[in-house]
Amino acid sequence: MSLESQKAAIRRFYDEVMGQGKLEVLDELVAPSYVEHSVQPGMPANKESLAQIVTMLRSAFPDLKFTIEDELAEGDRAVCRTTLRATHLGDFMGIPATNRKIEVTGIDIVRFGPDGKALEHWANQDDFGMMQQLGVIPTGLEDEPV
């Protein structure tokens, strides 16, 4: 698989799967033996969990949009730095809709197989900042004079 094909697969994931909710595209992009290294506690680290995560995010943040800020590929891996922008309009991990807008940065690493399908994924996103933006965690600025 070419490096450009790896980058295109990641862009397609963010556009079609995350942005449009086309879960059927996962079969084209993700191997059956896929391992999710950044899975939520209690969820299996597989392709089915990935579909559940997408469904959960899209139901809580139906207008979610990922912007790929940077994208690099070398060997069998591609890395991208993203910004997620969305409005919290549905239940998210037990947090009722707040109608707040969020902006969350993250970095993803994907390892691809020779057939061009994702085999593994690692993610690091600003979950703490997201919880602050949702009002679940104080920012520390509440007592500051305006």
N, C-alpha and C positions, 0 to 999 in steps of 0.2 A: 504494500500500500504506500502510495506516495505521501510525502509530508503535506502537500496541498490537499489531498483527499482526506487526511486526518483532520485538518482544519475545517474542511467543508462539512465533515460529519458532525463535528462539534457545533458549528453554526446551525446546521439542520436540526440538531437536538434542541437547541435553545429556541429556535424559531417555531418549528412544527410541533415538537412534543411539549415543551414548557409554555410557549406563547399561544399555541392554538389548541393544545390538549389532544393532539392526535396520537393516542397511545399505540395505535397499530404500527406506527413508524418505528417503535422500539424494536420490533422484530427485524427490521432492516438494519438498524444501527447497533444493536446489542446482542452479543452471543448468549446462547442458552446457559453457558457456564459462568456468566458474568458474576463478579464479586464487587459489592458496594462496601468500601472500607469506611464510609462516613455515615453509616446507618443509624437510625434512632434506636435508643435502648429498647430491647424487647422485640425488635423486628429482625427477621432473617436477612442476611447480607446478600440478597440475590436480585435477579431481574424483576421478580414479582414485587419485591419491596420498592424498587425504583418506580414502578407504575403506581404503587400506593402513595409514595411521596409526591409524585407529580399531581395525582388526584387531590391529595390533601392541600397542597399549596394552591392549586387552581381554584379549589372551592373556597378557601379562605381569602385569596387574593385574585379574584377573577380577571383583573386588568393587569396582571403581572407582565412585566417586560424586562428581559435581560439585554443589557448592552455589553458586547464584548469589547473591552478596553484595550487588551493586548492578547496576542495569540502567538505561541511559539510551538514548533514541533521538531523533534529530533529522534531518530531511531524509530522505536515502536510507541513513542509517547507524544502526547500533545498537552500543552499547558495553556490555560487562558485565565485572564483576570477579568472579572465581570462586575457589573453593577446591576442589582435588581431594584426596580422601582415598581411600587404597587400600592393599592389601597386595601386596608384590612376590612373586608366587607362580610366575612363569614367566620365561623368558629375556627380557631387555630390552636391546637394542642390544649384545649380546654379554656382558651381565652375567647370570650365572646367578641363579636365585631366591635371595633372601636371607631371605625370610619377614618382612621388616621392614615396618612401617607407615610410610606417607609422608603428608605434608600439604603440598601445593604450591599457591601462589597464582598467579594469572595475570590478564591483561587481554586481552580479545578485541574486535576491531572488525570488523564485518561490513557490507559495502555490498550493498544489495538492488537488484534490478531492478524495473521497473514491474509485473512478474508476481508479485512477492513472493518470488522465489528469490534465494539468495545468489549474488552475482557475484564478490566478493573477500573475503578474510579476512586479517587481520593479527593476530598473537598475540605476547604477551610474557609468559613464565612464568618462575618461579624454578627454572630447570634446575640451577643451581649448588647451591641448597639441596636439591633432590631428590637429587642425586648424593652430597651429604654425608649425607643421611638413609639412603641405600642403603649407605653405608660405603665408597664408591668414592673420595671425596675427604675427607681429614681435616678435622675441624672446627676444629682448633687447640686443642681442649680436652683432648686425650688425655693430656697431661702435667700437667694441672692437678690439684692435690690435691683429694680429695673431702671 
